[in-house]
Amino acid sequence: MVWSRLSGTAGPFRLTRWFFILGFFAIIGSSAVSAWLLSAFLKATWLHQDALITQQFVTSIVRARQAEQHFAAGDPNIAEGALEGLFAEIALAPHVFRANFFGLNSVVLWSSDDVFIGSTFESNPDLERALEGHLVVEEGVIGEVRKAEHAFLPGPTQPFIEYYIPISLESGETVGVIELYRSPEPVLQAIEHSRSLVWTSALIAGLVIYLLLGWLVRRADIIIRNQTRELSDNQAMAAIGEVSSAVAHGLRNPLASIRTSAELALESELPNDTRAVFRNIVGLSDRLENWIRDLLNSLRLDWLEYELCDVRHLVRDTLVDYEQEARRQSVEIAIDQPGELPLVRGNTIALRQVIGCLVANALEAMIDGGRLQIAMSSQPAAKRVAIAVSDTGDGPAADRDPFDAFVTTKGSGLGVGLALARRIVERHGGSLDLSRSAASGAVATILLPVEE
């Protein structure tokens, strides 16, 4: 986890969360825009392709009748002659509901609507482009008047396609234009089908890319967090080692002097009560010396020697050191264990230190009394042994990482116990998690792999 003290930001940066939020809008949005652009391109391509086919059909009929020269004449009366059948044949083509035939002077030579014959429509840029030899395709809706002739379109509101097809001589010279109004149902159906395929494939592809990248980003985020945590732990452990070495060096000499003084006092004639006090001083001095040695050895995790360990014995032996303190604080200790537990492979000293750290933290959270429960269980399916240490204290702080070294909510202490404990457990191939219990206290769960 990249915390503010490492990254310099106001809080932890959630790479996965931000990717799934921003990536969704970026990838799905890009897919939607691409689908829209491709749909528009396909629609234009379909319409242009349909216009080319219609142009080839019309041109073949015109040239078969050798009617190009009649267009060049520009005489409206030619519609009453030999071209009457030509015009009618084109006007009766499938899906055509109006046909206009223009000469070079933009005069309607013939129309399926007689009122337009001999008329001239000014300010018609589409017709002007067609007279220059360009095939023009326009969409429209009956009822929407964009050009003067649109006002005379009959029927209910529906879309239509307007084609301006230039008629040319074999030399390439344009001699007239045929304007066709077609009902576009077949073309629109093909366009709609293509559009559905484009949108479906684009969104599916975007979703697949989004999920794949999301998996990669999440995987990378986990690796980065683990590496960052490991780097932080290494730095913390290095600092702990330096501090511990300095503290151990500073404590051992006075501690040895205290122990020696107590031993010398025991050689004298003393009352039994006083002799018991000095024996207690010697015992506590030895205990502190052992703790210091264990701490220094635990910091050198590569030094750990592994053996078969009985979890029940580890817990019982560790609790012996804290029974007096628990009684003084009126804390009830309960042990929940099955009859048999599989053995784990680990270092007895290091694992006792982990359990002792969790028990000590639980006792510190219950100064006014409470209940400390240690539950041990086997997880055969996962081949693990679980040790859960729960208390009835205030529980872990919600806004802090309890395993962050040198961060503590206590009035005293360095905040290195949990960080070191988790590092030891992970070195054993297990895990250590801390959560809030149902009784509002804390639950620390150790998972250790069993020996095969």
Rosetta blueprint (number, residue, H / E / L):
1 M L
2 V L
3 W L
4 S H
5 R H
6 L H
7 S H
8 G L
9 T L
10 A L
11 G L
12 P L
13 F L
14 R L
15 L H
16 T H
17 R H
18 W H
19 F H
20 F H
21 I H
22 L H
23 G H
24 F H
25 F H
26 A H
27 I H
28 I H
29 G H
30 S H
31 S H
32 A H
33 V H
34 S H
35 A H
36 W H
37 L H
38 L H
39 S H
40 A H
41 F H
42 L H
43 K H
44 A H
45 T H
46 W H
47 L H
48 H H
49 Q H
50 D H
51 A H
52 L H
53 I H
54 T H
55 Q H
56 Q H
57 F H
58 V H
59 T H
60 S H
61 I H
62 V H
63 R H
64 A H
65 R L
66 Q L
67 A L
68 E H
69 Q H
70 H H
71 F H
72 A H
73 A H
74 G L
75 D L
76 P H
77 N H
78 I H
79 A H
80 E H
81 G L
82 A L
83 L L
84 E H
85 G H
86 L H
87 F H
88 A H
89 E H
90 I H
91 A H
92 L L
93 A L
94 P L
95 H L
96 V E
97 F E
98 R E
99 A E
100 N E
101 F E
102 F E
103 G L
104 L L
105 N L
106 S L
107 V E
108 V E
109 L E
110 W E
111 S E
112 S L
113 D L
114 D H
115 V H
116 F H
117 I L
118 G L
119 S L
120 T E
121 F L
122 E L
123 S L
124 N L
125 P H
126 D H
127 L H
128 E H
129 R H
130 A H
131 L H
132 E L
133 G L
134 H L
135 L L
136 V E
137 V E
138 E E
139 E E
140 G E
141 V E
142 I L
143 G L
144 E L
145 V L
146 R L
147 K L
148 A H
149 E H
150 H H
151 A H
152 F H
153 L L
154 P L
155 G L
156 P L
157 T L
158 Q L
159 P E
160 F E
161 I E
162 E E
163 Y E
164 Y E
165 I E
166 P E
167 I E
168 S E
169 L L
170 E L
171 S L
172 G L
173 E L
174 T E
175 V E
176 G E
177 V E
178 I E
179 E E
180 L E
181 Y E
182 R E
183 S L
184 P L
185 E H
186 P H
187 V H
188 L H
189 Q H
190 A H
191 I H
192 E H
193 H H
194 S H
195 R H
196 S H
197 L H
198 V H
199 W H
200 T H
201 S H
202 A H
203 L H
204 I H
205 A H
206 G H
207 L H
208 V H
209 I H
210 Y H
211 L H
212 L H
213 L H
214 G H
215 W H
216 L H
217 V H
218 R H
219 R H
220 A H
221 D H
222 I H
223 I H
224 I H
225 R H
226 N H
227 Q H
228 T H
229 R H
230 E H
231 L H
232 S H
233 D H
234 N H
235 Q H
236 A H
237 M H
238 A H
239 A H
240 I H
241 G H
242 E H
243 V H
244 S H
245 S H
246 A H
247 V H
248 A H
249 H H
250 G H
251 L H
252 R H
253 N H
254 P H
255 L H
256 A H
257 S H
258 I H
259 R H
260 T H
261 S H
262 A H
263 E H
264 L H
265 A H
266 L H
267 E L
268 S L
269 E L
270 L L
271 P L
272 N H
273 D H
274 T H
275 R H
276 A H
277 V H
278 F H
279 R H
280 N H
281 I H
282 V H
283 G H
284 L H
285 S H
286 D H
287 R H
288 L H
289 E H
290 N H
291 W H
292 I H
293 R H
294 D H
295 L H
296 L H
297 N H
298 S H
299 L H
300 R L
301 L H
302 D H
303 W H
304 L L
305 E L
306 Y L
307 E E
308 L E
309 C E
310 D L
311 V H
312 R H
313 H H
314 L H
315 V H
316 R H
317 D H
318 T H
319 L H
320 V H
321 D L
322 Y L
323 E H
324 Q H
325 E H
326 A H
327 R H
328 R H
329 Q L
330 S L
331 V E
332 E E
333 I E
334 A E
335 I E
336 D E
337 Q L
338 P L
339 G L
340 E L
341 L L
342 P L
343 L L
344 V E
345 R E
346 G E
347 N L
348 T H
349 I H
350 A H
351 L H
352 R H
353 Q H
354 V H
355 I H
356 G H
357 C H
358 L H
359 V H
360 A H
361 N H
362 A H
363 L H
364 E H
365 A L
366 M L
367 I L
368 D L
369 G L
370 G E
371 R E
372 L E
373 Q E
374 I E
375 A E
376 M E
377 S E
378 S E
379 Q E
380 P L
381 A L
382 A L
383 K L
384 R E
385 V E
386 A E
387 I E
388 A E
389 V E
390 S E
391 D L
392 T L
393 G L
394 D L
395 G L
396 P L
397 A L
398 A L
399 D L
400 R L
401 D L
402 P L
403 F L
404 D L
405 A L
406 F L
407 V L
408 T L
409 T L
410 K L
411 G L
412 S L
413 G L
414 L L
415 G L
416 V L
417 G H
418 L H
419 A H
420 L H
421 A H
422 R H
423 R H
424 I H
425 V H
426 E H
427 R H
428 H L
429 G L
430 G L
431 S E
432 L E
433 D E
434 L E
435 S E
436 R E
437 S L
438 A L
439 A L
440 S L
441 G L
442 A E
443 V E
444 A E
445 T E
446 I E
447 L E
448 L E
449 P E
450 V E
451 E L
452 E L
